[in-house]
Amino acid sequence: MMAMAGRITVAEVEELVPAGTLDPNAIHVPGIFVHRIVQGAHYEKRIEQRTVRPKNPTN
């Protein structure tokens, strides 16, 4: 876990929520390792486009 190795860990978040709102199993970095929290201003939610080819391509 890289957060343990650093002197200061900064977490950039999309949204701040009250404590206890999130499922503890969904948290990747325990709060004890986070020293600073920065709320990002402009987030663009990029959704990957799935590209598939036909099953029987004709050449």
C-alpha positions in Angstrom: 0.0 0.0 0.0 1.7 3.2 -1.2 0.0 5.5 1.3 2.0 3.8 4.1 5.3 4.5 2.3 4.8 8.2 1.9 5.4 11.0 4.4 2.3 12.9 3.2 -0.7 11.3 1.5 -3.1 13.6 -0.4 -6.5 12.2 -1.4 -8.2 14.1 -4.3 -12.0 13.5 -4.0 -14.9 14.2 -6.3 -17.3 14.8 -3.4 -17.1 15.1 0.4 -19.6 13.1 2.3 -20.3 12.8 6.1 -18.5 10.2 8.1 -20.2 6.8 8.1 -21.9 7.4 4.7 -19.7 5.0 2.7 -19.4 1.2 3.1 -16.1 0.5 5.0 -15.3 -2.3 2.6 -15.3 0.1 -0.4 -12.5 2.3 1.1 -9.1 1.6 -0.4 -6.9 3.8 1.8 -7.7 4.0 5.5 -8.1 7.5 6.9 -5.2 7.1 9.3 -2.8 7.3 6.2 -4.5 10.3 4.6 -3.0 13.7 5.7 -4.7 16.1 3.3 -8.0 16.0 1.4 -8.5 18.1 -1.7 -11.9 18.4 -3.4 -11.5 18.6 -7.1 -13.3 21.4 -8.9 -14.1 20.0 -12.4 -14.5 16.4 -13.0 -15.2 14.9 -16.4 -16.7 11.4 -16.0 -15.1 9.6 -18.9 -16.9 6.4 -19.9 -15.0 3.9 -22.0 -16.6 3.1 -25.3 -16.7 -0.6 -26.0 -15.6 -1.4 -29.6 -16.4 -4.7 -31.0 -15.9 -6.3 -34.4 -18.4 -8.6 -36.2 -18.2 -12.3 -35.4 -17.5 -13.3 -39.0 -15.6 -10.5 -40.7 -15.5 -10.6 -44.4 -12.2 -9.7 -46.0 
